[in-house]
């Protein structure tokens, strides 16, 4: 059995990846930061039979990617074949508020892992979770592995530093170190402070009468949105390729936040329209009820208008393709949050 170590295992992508690796008969170790709560394995428990795997083929360890000695001790003890570095302060807006912490986790954390692998007696494969946010504001779309990178946030800048470290350590020390440049990947397990979940939760709560209105920052930003369960397959395939490389993972299609909102209301069979301009724009139904409006406090200091990926190289080299359509992704998310909201009411 292969042994894999996943940092950030309790997050959306970490949970989907752990479930995939367990199905492939890996022994999976996950690192979680110590907090006042327990392991917080709710996402994992939605995807696997947790009791069946926990402390048998799935082990959760306390650790922190910013603590070198802690990481070194864990890796020496478990001797993993593969390390997937998904740990991050992953919210772009929050990175403007805590740029130093974002840099420590997203950049220095990757550096710590690379140094441990460089000094290890065992050959360990390394995957770095890179991001489309490294590209920043661009005029030329779609974006591929050769596109210029010009991040527009502390989050993107820290991720770009880690991305370049991976390439540097790969070339300098001949280690198997890879970057997956993933565009937005969503699911019902997405964090509640990300715009897609914020929308599906907000609409569900208004639908059930729990709240009156939802406030967000921008209706017009366009992103290349895929499903996290599809993207973790790409992550695994990148690590199984015969040589280390950096690949863009995307759907090759871009949709606006307005498009996502429209799909949610179509599922609910509620007619809506967008009225007003700029920060006064809002979503109203045919009865004149306002569901969603803009609050300028949620607008980023510098925003990226559009991100569109080009994953042709991944399709060619690792034979990966996106399976979930944008429409089905939106339906799955709104459907699940409607269910969750209704359960809280009874």
Long-range contacts (C-beta under 8 A, 24 or more apart in sequence): 1-25, 1-26, 1-27, 2-26, 2-27, 2-81, 2-82, 3-27, 3-28, 3-29, 3-78, 3-79, 3-80, 3-81, 3-82, 4-28, 4-29, 4-80, 4-81, 4-82, 4-83, 4-84, 5-29, 5-30, 5-31, 5-74, 5-75, 5-78, 5-80, 5-82, 5-83, 5-84, 6-30, 6-31, 6-83, 6-84, 6-86, 7-31, 7-63, 7-65, 7-83, 7-84, 7-85, 7-86, 7-87, 7-109, 7-113, 8-85, 8-86, 8-87, 8-88, 8-129, 9-44, 9-60, 9-86, 10-39, 10-40, 10-41, 10-43, 10-44, 10-60, 11-43, 11-86, 11-90, 11-191, 12-43, 12-185, 12-187, 12-189, 12-190, 12-191, 12-228, 13-86, 13-129, 13-185, 13-228, 13-231, 13-232, 13-235, 14-43, 14-84, 14-86, 15-43, 15-44, 15-46, 15-47, 15-189, 16-47, 16-187, 16-189, 16-228, 16-229, 16-231, 16-232, 17-84, 17-86, 17-232, 17-235, 17-236, 18-44, 18-47, 18-48, 18-58, 19-44, 19-47, 19-48, 20-229, 20-232, 20-233, 20-236, 21-236, 22-48, 22-53, 22-57, 22-58, 24-236, 26-57, 27-57, 27-58, 27-59, 28-53, 28-57, 28-58, 28-59, 29-59, 29-60, 29-61, 29-74, 29-78, 29-80, 30-58, 30-59, 30-60, 30-61, 31-61, 31-62, 31-63, 31-64, 31-65, 31-71, 31-74, 31-87, 32-60, 32-61, 32-62, 32-63, 33-62, 33-63, 33-64, 34-62, 34-64, 43-189, 46-188, 46-189, 47-189, 65-105, 65-108, 65-109, 65-110, 65-112, 65-113, 66-104, 66-105, 66-108, 66-109, 66-112, 67-112, 68-112, 68-115, 68-116, 71-112, 71-113, 71-116, 72-116, 75-116, 75-117, 75-120, 75-124, 76-120, 79-122, 80-124, 81-124, 81-125, 82-124, 82-125, 82-126, 82-127, 82-239, 83-113, 83-117, 83-124, 83-125, 83-126, 83-127, 84-127, 84-129, 84-235, 84-239, 85-109, 85-110, 85-113, 85-126, 85-127, 85-128, 85-129, 86-129, 88-129, 88-159, 89-155, 90-155, 90-191, 91-155, 91-191, 91-193, 91-194, 92-133, 92-153, 92-155, 92-156, 92-300, 93-217, 93-298, 93-300, 94-155, 94-193, 95-153, 95-154, 95-155, 95-158, 96-153, 96-154, 96-300, 96-301, 99-154, 102-154, 102-155, 102-158, 103-154, 103-157, 103-158, 103-161, 105-158, 106-155, 106-158, 106-159, 106-161, 106-162, 107-158, 107-159, 107-161, 107-162, 107-165, 109-162, 110-162, 110-165, 110-166, 111-162, 111-165, 114-165, 114-166, 114-169, 114-175, 114-177, 117-169, 117-175, 117-177, 118-169, 118-173, 118-175, 123-175, 123-176, 124-175, 124-176, 125-176, 125-177, 125-178, 125-239, 125-244, 126-166, 126-175, 126-176, 126-177, 126-178, 127-178, 127-179, 127-180, 127-235, 127-238, 127-239, 128-162, 128-163, 128-166, 128-177, 128-178, 128-179, 128-180, 129-180, 129-182, 129-235, 130-159, 130-162, 130-163, 130-166, 130-179, 130-180, 130-181, 130-182, 130-246, 131-155, 131-156, 131-159, 131-181, 131-182, 132-181, 132-182, 132-183, 132-184, 132-224, 132-248, 132-250, 132-307, 132-309, 133-159, 133-304, 133-307, 134-159, 134-160, 134-163, 134-181, 135-304, 135-307, 136-304, 137-302, 137-304, 137-305, 138-306, 141-254, 141-306, 141-308, 142-224, 142-250, 142-252, 142-308, 142-309, 142-310, 143-248, 143-250, 143-307, 143-308, 143-309, 143-310, 144-248, 144-309, 144-310, 144-312, 144-313, 145-181, 145-246, 145-247, 145-248, 145-313, 152-302, 152-303, 152-304, 153-300, 153-302, 163-246, 166-246, 167-246, 170-244, 175-244, 176-243, 176-244, 177-244, 178-238, 178-239, 178-244, 178-245, 178-246, 178-247, 179-246, 179-247, 180-234, 180-235, 180-238, 180-246, 180-247, 180-249, 181-246, 181-247, 181-248, 181-249, 181-309, 182-231, 182-234, 182-235, 182-249, 182-250, 183-223, 183-224, 183-225, 183-226, 183-248, 183-249, 183-250, 183-251, 183-307, 183-309, 184-223, 184-224, 184-225, 184-226, 184-307, 185-225, 185-226, 185-227, 185-228, 185-230, 185-231, 186-225, 186-226, 186-227, 186-228, 186-329, 186-333, 187-227, 187-228, 187-229, 187-329, 187-332, 187-333, 188-332, 188-333, 188-336, 188-337, 189-228, 190-228, 190-333, 195-257, 196-225, 196-260, 196-330, 196-333, 197-333, 197-337, 199-257, 199-260, 199-261, 199-264, 199-292, 200-264, 200-330, 200-333, 200-334, 200-336, 200-337, 201-337, 201-341, 202-292, 203-261, 203-264, 203-265, 203-268, 203-291, 203-292, 203-334, 203-337, 204-334, 204-337, 204-338, 204-340, 204-341, 205-341, 206-291, 207-268, 207-338, 207-341, 208-338, 208-341, 208-342, 208-345, 210-341, 210-344, 210-345, 213-290, 213-291, 213-292, 213-293, 214-291, 214-292, 214-293, 215-292, 215-293, 215-294, 215-295, 215-298, 216-257, 216-292, 216-294, 216-295, 216-298, 217-294, 217-295, 217-296, 217-297, 217-298, 217-299, 217-300, 218-257, 218-294, 218-298, 218-299, 218-303, 219-256, 219-257, 219-258, 219-261, 219-274, 219-281, 219-294, 220-256, 220-257, 220-258, 220-305, 221-256, 221-257, 221-303, 221-304, 221-305, 221-306, 222-254, 222-255, 222-256, 222-257, 222-305, 222-306, 222-307, 222-308, 223-254, 223-255, 223-257, 223-306, 223-307, 224-250, 224-251, 224-252, 224-253, 224-254, 224-307, 224-308, 224-309, 225-251, 225-255, 225-260, 225-326, 225-329, 226-250, 226-251, 226-322, 226-324, 226-329, 227-322, 227-323, 227-324, 227-329, 227-332, 229-324, 230-322, 230-323, 230-324, 233-320, 234-314, 234-318, 234-320, 237-318, 237-319, 237-320, 238-314, 238-318, 240-318, 241-317, 241-318, 245-317, 247-311, 247-313, 247-314, 247-317, 247-318, 248-309, 248-310, 248-311, 248-313, 248-314, 249-309, 249-311, 249-314, 249-320, 250-308, 250-309, 250-310, 250-311, 250-322, 251-309, 251-311, 251-322, 251-326, 252-308, 252-309, 252-310, 252-311, 252-312, 252-322, 253-308, 253-326, 254-306, 254-307, 254-308, 255-326, 259-326, 260-326, 260-330, 261-292, 263-326, 263-327, 263-330, 263-331, 263-334, 264-330, 264-333, 264-334, 267-330, 267-331, 267-334, 267-335, 268-334
